[in-house]
Amino acid sequence: MKINDVPIEDTFAEAFPMNMNRTLITAYDAEWARTTALEATGFGTSVIMAPAEAGIEYILDAKTTPDHRPGIRVIFGTMSKKQLEPQLLARIGQCVLTSPTACAYDATPDQRDKYDVGKKLSLFGDGYQVKKGPIDGRILWLIPRMSGTFVIQESFGRTKGVAGGNIIYFCKDVESGMISGRAAVKSIEGVEGAYTPFPGGLVGSGSKPSSKYKSMVASTNEQYCPTIRAMVPDSLVPDESEFVMEIVINGLSEENVAHAMRVAIEEVCKYPGVLRVTAGNFEGKLGKYSISLHELFNTQ
């Protein structure tokens, strides 16, 4: 199978369940909403060592947000449901409450639990906080701060999502990899329910879930490293490739992740220097979801 003459390998991405929350951040303009969202989702790469996998999910027009201001939805994911509430308290409390003009609302579908994140953070108001609502079905807390009132929904939900969807593609050089990768991440932002953790949505150090060292739970995936191709007998890097890119995609459902994977593949295959597309899996040992690359396009 080829897209724009770029071969798509007949393989699958292996994904696994994750606990997730979707939060809507609004601010006085779209640029500041994004700035706040990027801060709130920082250090949200891989649960190998990061406390959460977080990223921007979708951009909303002011007409569609509760306070009629520009908004960005973000998703936070943790392996344990016990880890999710502390992450919400820390990230919203330290990155959204502190951001001038920013406010926070829950936007989690199919909720399995609710956490009193807004109620707990309202104590920052030191007695001056005010409870309002329900307003359009939301209980809100109004907290005074120097930049004006911080509005936050009283409770934030937890749902079960899917993490670890991915594409890996071989590139002629750094430029072809970075240009196509940035374009792919931008296209994924147009897919509701999916997001890309890692810096700028791109993974420069794809890993395997094992190591020769006892202190490491994961290590470099040597089969995809161009610089040691000659040292690795089972290297998968083509001779003409000097750069390998991975894009990890998480989402609220397997369908969301699959949709984003298809969009990403279609986008990277538009660019010169992209040589071949594959996906990472560990023969079903890592997760229960198997997302076939070819089936992404057979179901259109």
N, C-alpha and C positions, 0 to 999 in steps of 0.2 A: 504494500500500500504506500502511495506517495501523495503528498500535498505540495503543489508547486515544485515538483521534482525532488522534494526532500523525503527520503524514506522514513516511514513510521514503523518501528519494530512491532512485531506481534507479541506483545508482552502485557504486563499489568502493573498497576501501582497498588501497593499494599497499604491499607489504612486501618485505623483502630478507633474505638469509641473514646469520647472525651466529654467532660462536663463543661457546659458553656453558658455564658450570659451575653446578651446583646444590649448595649447601652447606646442611647442617642445623646450626643453632645451638641448643644447649640451655642452660638456666640453672635456678636454683633455684626460680623461679616464672615464670608466663607473661608477666607485665608486664616483668620484667627481660630475658627472652628477646627480647621485642619492642624494648625499648630498645636492646639490643645489635645486633639486626638493622637497626634504623633507622640506627645509627651506621655499621655496616659497609657499608650501601648508600648512604651519603651521597655527594653530588656524583656521582650516577649517573644523570644526566638524559639527555643526548643526546651521541652520539659526535661531534657537530659540534665540541664543545670539551671535554666531559667525558672522562675516561680510560676510562670504562666506562658501560654502561647497566645499572643494578642496581635491584632492588626485592624486596619481600616476595612470595613465591609462595604459601605455604600454611602453615596453623597445624596443628601436630600435638599430639595428646593424649600425656600422659606414658607411656601404655601402649604407644605405637607407636615410641618413640625408643630408641636403643641403651642409654642410661643411665637410662631410665625417669623422665625429668624432662620438663617442658614444653619444646616445641621449636617453632621457626619455620624453615621452609626459605626461602632466598633464592636468587636467580639473578643471576649476574654475566655480562655480555655485552660482547665486544669485536669490532671488525671484523677484526683480525688475530689469528691464533692465538698469535703471538709476544707479544702484549700481555696475554694472559690470565693466564699464570703470575705476572708481576710484580704484577698487580692482586690476585691471590689472596694472595700473600705480604704485600702492603701492607695489604690490608683485614682479613684474618684476623689478621695479626701485630699491627697497630696498633689494631684495633677489637674483636676477640674475645678474643685473649690478654690484653688489658689490662682486659677487663670482668670484675669479680668474679663468680666461680662459673660463667662461661660456658665452654662447650666446643664443638668443631667437628668435624663428620663429613662426609665426601663423600656426596652423594646424586644423583650424575649418572648418568642412564641412557644406554645406547647409546654408550659411551665410545669415542672415536677416539684419544685420547692420555691419558697420565697424567703428572702433575707431582708431584715429591717435596716438596710444600708442607709437610706435617707434619714430614718428616725435616729439612728446612732450618730450620724454625722451632724445632725441638727444641734447636738449639744455644743458644737463649736459656737453657736449663737449665745451661749452663756446666759440663757434666760430671756433673751430678746427674740428668739426664734418663734415663728408663728406657724401653726398647722392650718392648712386650707383644704377644702374639698369635701367630697369628690368633685373634681372639675373634669368633665369629659372622661369620667371613669377613673381618674387618678387622684390619689391623696398626695398632697404636696407639702413640703416644708419650705418656708421662706426664712433664709438665714442672712442677717445683715453682715455686710463686709465693706471694706473701704471703696471698692469699685461698684457698689450697688448691691442689690439683693441677689443672693445665690438661691436659685430655685432647684429643688431636687425632689424626685419622687420618693415616697416613703419606703416602698419595697422594690427589690430587684429580684428577678427570677433566675432559675436554673433550668436548663434543658439538656438533653443528650445530643451531642453532635458527633461529627466524624473528623478525625485528624490524620494527617500523613499522606493525603493524596499528593501526587507529584508528577512532574515531568523532568526528565534529564535530557539535555541535548548537547551534541558535540559541535563545536564551532571552529572555524578556521583560525580565528585570533581573538584577542581580548575585545577589540572594538565591535566585532560582529556579535559577540556574546552579550556585551553590556547594552548595546543599542536595542537588540531584539528582546532582551530580558526586561528592560524598563518599559518597553511598549507592551509586553505581555502582562505585566503587573497592572499597568494602566487599564488594559482591557478587562482584567478580572474585577476591577472596581465597578464595572458595569453589571456584574452578576450578583444579584441579591442572594444573601445567605452564604456567601463564600468570602474568604479572606486569605491573605498571604502573610504569615509571620516572617521573621528574619529581616535583616537590614534592607530597607527599600523593597521588601518582598523577594529578594534574591538570596540564594544559598551558595556561598563560595567554598564551603567545606563539607560536602555531603559525607555522611558517616555510616558506619555499620554498627550494629548493636553488640559488639564484642571487642576484645582487645587482648594483646599478649600480656598486658600489665594488669594486676589485680585491682589497682586503684582506679581504673578507668572502666566505665560502663559502656562507652562507645569510643570509636577511633576512626581515623581517616579511611575512607573507602578507596583503597589503593588501586582497585580495578579501573577507577575513573580519574586517576591522577596523571596528567600528560607528562609531567617532569620526571616520573619514574617508570614510564612505559617500558623501557628496555630492561628494567629490573624485575618486573612483575610478569611471570610467565603467562598468566591468564588475563592480562590487561585487555580492557574492552575499548580502549581509546584508539580510533583510527590514526594511521600514520600522518594524515594531513591535518589533524586536529591539534591545536595548541591551547585550547581553552574549553572547559566543560562547565556548563551551567545547570543548576537545579532550581526549580521553583516548587516549593512545598505549598500545598493548598489545603486549608481546613474549611469546614462549613457546618451549617446547622443540619444538613442531611447528606446522605450519600449522593442524592441527585444533584444537590447544589455543588458538591465537590466535582462530580463528573462533568457538569456543565462548564465549570470554570476551567477544568483541564482541557476540554475541547476548545474553548475560546483561546486559551494560552497556546495550544499547539497551532491553531490556525494563524495566530498572530506571529509567532516566531518564524513560521515557514514563509513569511512574506519577505524575509530579510536575506540579502546575500551573505554568504559565509556560514550559514547554518547548514550543517552537513547531514545530520541524522537525529531523530528523536526516539528516545526510549523512556523507560520509567524504572523506578527503584522498587524492588521487592526482595523478600527473604524467604521465598517459597512457603508463604503462609505462616511463618513462625512468629511474626510480629503483630499481625492484626487479623481481624475476621472479615474485612472488606477487601475484595479484589476487583479493581476497576480496570477493565480491558481497554487498551488504547484503540484497537480497531473497532470495538463495539461502540465507542463514543460516536463514531461516524456512521455506523450501520443503522443506528436508531433515529437518525435525523429524518 
